[in-house]
Amino acid sequence: MSVLGPALGKSPRELNRPMMALKRAGRVPSVGQRAQTRYYPAAVRSSASAS
């Protein structure tokens, strides 16, 4: 959050609640704990395999 916050014009604290909601929904996987947490975009599922 300390890297993303300034890029978005927000403080890391302001981004905490929205990021937790995304993590719970499974949209943003994370690795690490506390200040060392890294966030990654979730893999996009292809709709081509459904046809």
Residue frames as a rotation matrix with the C-alpha (Angstrom) as fourth column:
MET 1
0.565 0.825 0.000 0.00
0.825 -0.565 0.000 0.00
0.000 0.000 -1.000 0.00
SER 2
0.313 -0.505 -0.804 2.92
0.252 -0.773 0.583 2.35
-0.916 -0.385 -0.114 0.59
VAL 3
-0.807 -0.565 0.170 3.75
0.282 -0.117 0.952 2.10
-0.518 0.817 0.254 -3.13
LEU 4
-0.433 0.724 0.537 0.19
0.849 0.128 0.512 2.14
0.302 0.677 -0.671 -4.48
GLY 5
0.251 0.616 -0.747 -1.11
0.863 -0.492 -0.116 4.87
-0.439 -0.615 -0.655 -2.17
PRO 6
-0.206 -0.374 -0.904 0.95
0.024 -0.926 0.377 7.81
-0.978 0.056 0.199 -3.47
ALA 7
-0.967 -0.148 0.206 0.42
0.192 0.100 0.976 6.68
-0.165 0.984 -0.069 -7.08
LEU 8
-0.298 0.941 0.158 -3.35
0.834 0.176 0.523 6.86
0.465 0.287 -0.838 -6.49
GLY 9
-0.484 0.062 0.873 -3.22
-0.188 -0.982 -0.034 10.02
0.855 -0.181 0.487 -4.39
LYS 10
0.697 0.714 0.074 -4.40
-0.290 0.186 0.939 8.16
0.656 -0.675 0.337 -1.27
SER 11
-0.110 -0.696 0.710 -2.79
-0.993 0.050 -0.106 7.21
0.038 -0.716 -0.697 2.01
PRO 12
-0.764 -0.213 -0.609 -2.05
-0.256 0.966 -0.017 3.52
0.592 0.143 -0.793 2.65
ARG 13
-0.885 0.461 0.066 -4.60
0.048 0.233 -0.971 3.62
-0.463 -0.856 -0.229 5.47
GLU 14
-0.160 0.857 -0.490 -7.36
-0.783 -0.413 -0.465 4.78
-0.601 0.309 0.737 3.08
LEU 15
-0.115 0.043 -0.992 -6.67
-0.875 0.468 0.122 1.80
0.469 0.883 -0.017 0.80
ASN 16
-0.886 -0.328 0.328 -6.74
-0.456 0.743 -0.490 -0.81
-0.082 -0.584 -0.808 3.56
ARG 17
-0.255 0.872 0.417 -10.50
-0.321 0.331 -0.887 -1.44
-0.912 -0.360 0.195 3.67
PRO 18
0.554 0.471 -0.686 -11.03
-0.793 0.050 -0.607 -1.64
-0.251 0.881 0.402 -0.13
MET 19
-0.283 -0.742 -0.607 -8.03
-0.824 0.513 -0.243 -4.00
0.492 0.431 -0.756 -0.45
MET 20
-0.820 0.038 0.571 -9.35
-0.384 0.704 -0.598 -6.28
-0.425 -0.709 -0.563 2.30
ALA 21
0.246 0.968 0.050 -12.69
-0.498 0.171 -0.850 -6.52
-0.831 0.184 0.524 0.46
LEU 22
0.435 -0.162 -0.886 -10.89
-0.873 0.165 -0.459 -7.46
0.221 0.973 -0.070 -2.77
LYS 23
-0.687 -0.726 -0.034 -8.82
-0.678 0.657 -0.330 -10.09
0.261 -0.204 -0.943 -0.94
ARG 24
-0.509 0.572 0.643 -11.94
-0.356 0.540 -0.763 -11.64
-0.784 -0.617 -0.071 0.64
ALA 25
0.558 0.762 -0.328 -13.62
-0.577 0.072 -0.813 -11.78
-0.596 0.643 0.481 -2.77
GLY 26
0.326 -0.515 0.793 -10.60
0.451 0.822 0.348 -13.62
-0.831 0.244 0.500 -4.18
ARG 27
0.953 0.105 0.285 -9.87
0.303 -0.416 -0.857 -10.90
0.028 0.903 -0.429 -6.72
VAL 28
0.473 -0.841 0.264 -6.43
-0.609 -0.528 -0.591 -9.95
0.637 0.119 -0.762 -5.32
PRO 29
0.769 -0.297 -0.566 -4.14
0.523 0.802 0.288 -12.67
0.369 -0.518 0.772 -3.97
SER 30
0.648 -0.583 0.490 -1.39
-0.661 -0.750 -0.018 -11.54
0.378 -0.312 -0.872 -1.62
VAL 31
0.475 -0.622 -0.623 1.90
0.566 0.758 -0.326 -12.90
0.674 -0.198 0.711 -0.32
GLY 32
-0.610 -0.775 0.167 3.62
0.299 -0.420 -0.857 -11.85
0.734 -0.473 0.488 2.91
GLN 33
0.216 0.637 -0.740 2.54
0.959 0.006 0.285 -10.25
0.186 -0.771 -0.610 6.13
ARG 34
0.453 0.107 -0.885 2.01
0.583 -0.786 0.203 -6.70
-0.674 -0.608 -0.419 7.34
ALA 35
0.434 -0.303 -0.848 4.46
-0.442 -0.892 0.093 -4.22
-0.785 0.335 -0.521 5.76
GLN 36
-0.643 -0.766 0.006 5.99
-0.420 0.359 0.834 -6.92
-0.640 0.534 -0.552 3.55
THR 37
0.080 0.772 0.631 2.71
0.330 0.576 -0.748 -7.86
-0.941 0.268 -0.208 1.81
ARG 38
-0.869 -0.271 -0.413 2.77
-0.318 -0.332 0.888 -7.96
-0.378 0.903 0.203 -1.98
TYR 39
0.113 0.982 0.149 -0.44
-0.174 0.167 -0.971 -7.95
-0.978 0.084 0.190 -4.00
TYR 40
-0.918 -0.383 0.101 -0.94
-0.013 0.283 0.959 -9.58
-0.395 0.879 -0.265 -7.39
PRO 41
-0.256 0.862 -0.438 -3.78
-0.965 -0.255 0.064 -9.42
-0.057 0.439 0.897 -9.90
ALA 42
0.032 0.361 0.932 -5.92
-0.284 0.897 -0.338 -12.55
-0.958 -0.254 0.132 -9.90
ALA 43
-0.913 -0.337 0.232 -5.64
0.079 0.412 0.908 -14.81
-0.401 0.847 -0.349 -12.95
VAL 44
-0.230 0.833 -0.503 -8.32
-0.879 -0.399 -0.260 -14.11
-0.418 0.382 0.824 -15.51
ARG 45
-0.309 0.212 0.927 -10.32
0.151 0.973 -0.172 -17.16
-0.939 0.087 -0.333 -16.50
SER 46
-0.906 -0.057 -0.418 -10.76
-0.397 -0.221 0.891 -17.70
-0.144 0.974 0.178 -20.19
SER 47
0.033 0.987 0.158 -14.31
-0.626 0.144 -0.767 -18.12
-0.779 -0.073 0.622 -21.46
ALA 48
-0.031 -0.125 -0.992 -12.96
-0.963 0.268 -0.004 -20.02
0.267 0.955 -0.129 -24.50
SER 49
-0.929 -0.362 -0.082 -12.59
-0.322 0.896 -0.305 -23.19
0.184 -0.257 -0.949 -22.43
ALA 50
-0.504 0.815 0.285 -16.34
-0.253 0.177 -0.951 -23.16
-0.826 -0.552 0.117 -21.70
SER 51
0.255 0.671 -0.696 -17.31
-0.860 -0.170 -0.480 -23.51
-0.441 0.721 0.534 -25.37
